Amino acid sequence: MCANRQGRIVHKGFTLIELMIVIAILGILAAIAMPIYTNHTYTSQLARSYSELSGYTRAVEVALATNSLAGIDTDPQGVVGFVDSNLSTTRFDSFETEAESSITATMDGNTGAGIRGTTITLSRSSTGIWTCVVVGAGGGFQENFKPSNCS
């Protein structure tokens, strides 16, 4: 508190109601922003896992062309340079037949709870065409989370 020239006491600072209004506004903004942020996080985690799997499709094609694909289902690191992801668990099929020609990532690890259990599967046809299928799980999955190249 300070006294002005007339001897009156002048208060400086904010009143309680002004502070409460600011807190209420921040609370409303946070309530709107958190679901949007969470959805963007889920979308980016699925896109990252899809991107990681897509890189292995090229390595599989090279291994198929050079007949060096034996053992990919048991030792993907040695065959195609597979590196574990902190977002998903990846499984390679043997690629001996068309029915056994896919790479599947199951979202777990550091994945958001809303999409945990979602699978991304890249399947190779006998003509060399790769297709992507995403099967949602986790309770918070939405169709718009899928990467654009996946169904």
Summary of the structure (lengths in Angstrom):
residues: 151
radius of gyration: 26.4
end to end distance: 66.6
largest distance: 96.1
contacts: 391
relative contact order: 0.13
helix: 42%
strand: 19%
